[in-house]
Amino acid sequence: SVREPFSEPKRYTVAPSAAGRIELSHIQGIPLLERVVKYWPRVEKFQASEEDLLIATYPKAGTTWTQEVVDSILNEGDVEKCKRAPTQVRMPFLEMTAPDGSSSGITKLEVMDPPRVIKTHLPIQLVPRSFWDAGCKVIYMARNPKDTVVSYYHFDRMHLYQPEPTVHYSICLVLCKMGILGWGSWYDHVKGYWKERHNKKILYILYEDMKEDPVREVTRIAQFLKRQLSKSTIEHIVQMTAFSAMRENPMANYSTIPDTIFDRTASEFMRKGEVGDWKNHFSAGEDAAFEEHYRKIMSDCPIPIRFTI
Ligand SMILES: *[C@@H]1O[C@H](CO)[C@@H](O)[C@H](O)[C@H]1NC(C)=O
């Protein structure tokens, strides 16, 4: 397949309607979208309940996939129940506010009764305190950083209210610890939850493991959620949450997000869902430089992340 280098901004022109493209602001040194920062106080003081479940990921690491798996488990594989509403309504995005300010994760959560399933991309130190005070369960999914950054790049091309994906999406971005992307450094993010996984109720799962053996990983998630499911229900959930099924599911494929926000001519939200697409974007030299850097930074935290399966 054709290699698409990051460092070729001229190929990726941004639609003229992209007036909403913005820069990032910061909370405690973590770069976040301005609208996340603007409404931060109400996120910070959000009151979680003990039965709430938090699904935490770095952006583009299998969030929607994990959400759909969890909702399918909680509804015991009932397809119709899982299609009751779009992902962002069923499982609100804690810190997010719509670009026009019309709705937010918090406003959605406030009218829902626990147990609620809540999505976040916040690094562990920014998760509202009430989640820990209440002893909430957390499912964290990590994905290898090469595929994550490739996915992030294509996402920013299509999401017109994300910062413009041009110069800073060069390989330098990876070498700079990805610290200039929204939600901060990938390294700090995956390490933060990893180091706390035994101190808090955190189930740590890996995208590549779930891709390799979804039956095994869905079973682990079901056990963590204390749901007894038959082997055939687990297998059914695996079918329901396969990339091809989710891409065609209007309640899971973000087709409800308007074209003024998602420019689907640039890229699709459900793009590939594969392990190893980075090979189409990284040259051998870039990969070698990345590997050297990665080994150094991860040496104090050996998370068994794989780049191929
Ligand atoms: C989402 O699902 C619907 C229904 O299957 C389909 O028509 C649509 O093409 C899918 N993809 C997107 C990006 O909306």
The ligand as an SDF file (V2000), in Angstrom:
LIG
                    3D

 14 14  0  0  0  0  0  0  0  0999 V2000
  -23.2750    4.4160    9.5810 C   0  0  0  0  0  0  0  0  0  0  0  0
  -24.3430    3.4830    9.5160 O   0  0  0  0  0  0  0  0  0  0  0  0
  -25.3310    3.7760    8.5630 C   0  0  0  0  0  0  0  0  0  0  0  0
  -26.3850    2.6910    8.6580 C   0  0  0  0  0  0  0  0  0  0  0  0
  -25.8680    1.4260    8.4000 O   0  0  0  0  0  0  0  0  0  0  0  0
  -24.7290    3.8560    7.1650 C   0  0  0  0  0  0  0  0  0  0  0  0
  -25.7350    4.2370    6.2290 O   0  0  0  0  0  0  0  0  0  0  0  0
  -23.5940    4.8640    7.1580 C   0  0  0  0  0  0  0  0  0  0  0  0
  -22.9860    4.8570    5.8910 O   0  0  0  0  0  0  0  0  0  0  0  0
  -22.5940    4.4770    8.2330 C   0  0  0  0  0  0  0  0  0  0  0  0
  -21.4090    5.3160    8.2360 N   0  0  0  0  0  0  0  0  0  0  0  0
  -21.3680    6.6320    8.4750 C   0  0  0  0  0  0  0  0  0  0  0  0
  -20.0290    7.2930    8.4120 C   0  0  0  0  0  0  0  0  0  0  0  0
  -22.3330    7.3020    8.7080 O   0  0  0  0  0  0  0  0  0  0  0  0
  1  2  1  0
  1 10  1  0
  2  3  1  0
  3  4  1  0
  3  6  1  0
  4  5  1  0
  6  7  1  0
  6  8  1  0
  8  9  1  0
  8 10  1  0
 10 11  1  0
 11 12  1  0
 12 13  1  0
 12 14  2  0
M  END
$$$$
